[in-house]
Amino acid sequence: MPTPHIRPARLDDGEALGLLDRAVWSHQHAVQPRPEPPYEPFFAEQFLPRDCLVAELDGAVAGFLRLGTATSLACNAHVRMIRGLAVAEEARGHGVARALLRAAAEEARRQGARRITLRVLAHNTAARKLYESEGFVVEGVLTEEFFLDGAYVDDVFMGRSLPTA
C-alpha cells in the first residue's frame, strides 16, 4: 500500500471533502445530526482551506484533518485544536489518520503552538488508542456530555505538548 501524501487543502477540495465527511458520518465520532440535503459547503467562514490538511492515497482524497485555534483568546494562542478528522472507509488501516496527526503536530509547531488538543467520544476506542499512541493523554472527561443514539456518552478531552525541535 502506498504511503499517504499529506498536503494543505485547496478551495477546489471542498466537494470531495464534503462527500467524504458525509460518507463516514457516524455517532461513533459525530455529535451533530446526520447531514441532510441541501448540504452546507465544506469550507465556510468557520473552516477555510488553510485550516485543513488533506491525505491522498494514489492521488485520491483519503482523509482530512481540521486544525484550528482552541479559543479566540490571545492568552490561548499557543494551543491548536484538532476540530475534525476523517478517513475514507477503504483507506482505513493504511496509516492515513496517523500521518494526518503527525502532519497536524508539525503544522501546529510551525504556527508557534506549544500544545495540541482534541475531543473524542469515549466509546470511540480505536481513535482513543491511536491518539494515545501519538502521545495524547486524557486531560479531562465530561461525563454523559452527549445523548447519542439512545445512550449517554462521555466526551474525552486529550492533549499533548509540542516540544520544540
C-alpha positions as CSV (number, residue, x, y, z in Angstrom):
1,M,0.0,0.0,0.0
2,P,1.3,3.5,-0.8
3,T,2.3,6.0,1.9
4,P,-0.3,8.7,2.5
5,H,0.7,12.1,1.0
6,I,-0.4,15.0,3.2
7,R,-0.9,18.4,1.8
8,P,-2.7,21.7,2.6
9,A,-6.3,21.8,1.4
10,R,-7.3,23.8,-1.6
11,L,-10.6,25.5,-2.2
12,D,-11.4,23.1,-5.0
13,D,-11.1,20.2,-2.5
14,G,-14.4,21.3,-0.9
15,E,-16.7,19.0,-2.9
16,A,-14.6,15.8,-2.4
17,L,-14.1,16.6,1.3
18,G,-17.8,17.2,1.8
19,L,-18.6,13.9,0.2
20,L,-16.0,12.1,2.4
21,D,-17.3,13.8,5.5
22,R,-20.9,12.7,4.8
23,A,-19.8,9.2,3.8
24,V,-18.1,8.5,7.1
25,W,-20.7,10.2,9.3
26,S,-21.5,8.0,12.4
27,H,-22.4,8.6,16.1
28,Q,-19.2,6.7,16.8
29,H,-17.5,10.1,16.3
30,A,-20.1,12.7,15.4
31,V,-22.3,14.7,17.8
32,Q,-24.1,16.6,15.0
33,P,-27.1,15.1,13.4
34,R,-26.6,13.2,10.1
35,P,-26.2,15.8,7.3
36,E,-29.2,16.2,5.1
37,P,-29.6,18.0,1.7
38,P,-29.2,20.8,1.0
39,Y,-25.7,20.2,2.3
40,E,-23.6,23.0,3.8
41,P,-20.4,23.8,1.9
42,F,-17.4,22.1,3.4
43,F,-15.4,25.3,3.5
44,A,-17.2,28.2,5.2
45,E,-16.5,31.1,7.5
46,Q,-15.6,28.8,10.4
47,F,-13.3,26.4,8.4
48,L,-11.3,27.6,5.5
49,P,-8.9,25.6,3.3
50,R,-6.0,27.0,5.3
51,D,-7.4,25.2,8.4
52,C,-7.4,21.7,6.7
53,L,-4.9,19.1,5.8
54,V,-5.7,16.5,3.1
55,A,-4.4,13.0,2.9
56,E,-4.2,11.4,-0.5
57,L,-3.5,7.7,-1.5
58,D,-2.6,7.2,-5.1
59,G,-3.7,10.8,-5.9
60,A,-7.2,10.3,-4.4
61,V,-8.5,12.0,-1.3
62,A,-8.4,9.5,1.5
63,G,-8.9,11.7,4.6
64,F,-8.7,15.2,6.2
65,L,-7.9,16.9,9.4
66,R,-9.2,20.3,10.5
67,L,-6.8,22.2,12.7
68,G,-7.9,25.4,14.5
69,T,-7.2,27.5,17.5
70,A,-8.6,26.3,20.8
71,T,-10.2,29.7,21.5
72,S,-10.1,33.2,20.1
73,L,-8.2,34.5,23.2
74,A,-4.7,35.9,22.8
75,C,-3.6,34.2,26.0
76,N,-4.6,30.8,24.4
77,A,-2.9,31.4,21.1
78,H,-0.2,28.8,21.8
79,V,-2.7,26.0,21.6
80,R,-4.1,24.3,18.5
81,M,-7.1,22.0,18.5
82,I,-8.0,19.2,16.1
83,R,-11.5,20.0,15.1
84,G,-12.2,17.1,12.8
85,L,-10.5,14.0,11.5
86,A,-12.0,11.7,8.9
87,V,-10.6,8.8,6.9
88,A,-12.4,7.1,4.0
89,E,-13.6,3.6,4.8
90,E,-11.4,2.0,2.1
91,A,-8.3,3.8,3.3
92,R,-8.6,2.8,7.0
93,G,-5.8,0.7,8.4
94,H,-3.2,2.3,6.0
95,G,-1.7,4.9,8.2
96,V,-3.8,7.8,6.9
97,A,-5.0,9.1,10.3
98,R,-1.6,8.7,11.9
99,A,0.0,10.6,9.0
100,L,-2.6,13.4,9.4
101,L,-2.0,13.6,13.2
102,R,1.8,13.9,12.7
103,A,1.4,16.5,9.9
104,A,-1.0,18.4,12.2
105,A,1.5,18.4,15.0
106,E,4.2,19.8,12.6
107,E,1.8,22.4,11.3
108,A,0.8,23.5,14.8
109,R,4.5,23.7,15.7
110,R,5.1,25.8,12.5
111,Q,2.4,28.1,13.7
112,G,4.2,28.6,17.0
113,A,1.9,26.3,19.1
114,R,3.2,24.6,22.2
115,R,0.2,22.3,22.7
116,I,-2.3,20.4,20.6
117,T,-5.6,19.2,21.9
118,L,-8.7,17.3,20.7
119,R,-12.0,15.9,21.9
120,V,-13.1,12.3,21.3
121,L,-16.2,10.4,22.3
122,A,-15.4,7.8,25.0
123,H,-16.9,4.9,23.0
124,N,-14.5,5.6,20.1
125,T,-11.8,3.3,21.4
126,A,-10.0,2.9,18.1
127,A,-9.5,6.6,17.9
128,R,-8.5,6.9,21.5
129,K,-5.9,4.2,21.1
130,L,-4.5,6.0,18.1
131,Y,-4.3,9.3,19.9
132,E,-2.6,7.7,22.9
133,S,0.0,6.1,20.6
134,E,0.7,9.5,19.2
135,G,1.4,11.0,22.6
136,F,-2.0,12.4,23.6
137,V,-3.1,11.9,27.2
138,V,-6.6,12.2,28.8
139,E,-6.8,15.6,30.5
140,G,-10.4,15.5,31.3
141,V,-13.7,13.8,30.9
142,L,-17.1,15.4,30.5
143,T,-19.4,12.7,31.9
144,E,-22.5,11.9,29.9
145,E,-22.0,15.1,27.8
146,F,-23.9,13.9,24.8
147,F,-27.1,11.8,24.3
148,L,-26.5,9.9,21.0
149,D,-28.4,7.0,19.5
150,G,-30.3,6.4,22.7
151,A,-27.3,6.4,25.1
152,Y,-25.3,9.0,27.2
153,V,-21.7,9.3,26.0
154,D,-18.7,10.8,27.7
155,D,-16.7,13.4,25.9
156,V,-12.9,12.9,26.5
157,F,-10.5,15.9,26.3
158,M,-7.0,14.9,25.2
159,G,-3.8,16.9,24.7
160,R,-0.1,16.7,24.2
161,S,2.9,19.1,24.3
162,L,4.7,20.0,21.1
163,P,8.3,20.1,22.1
164,T,10.5,22.4,20.0
165,A,13.0,20.7,17.7
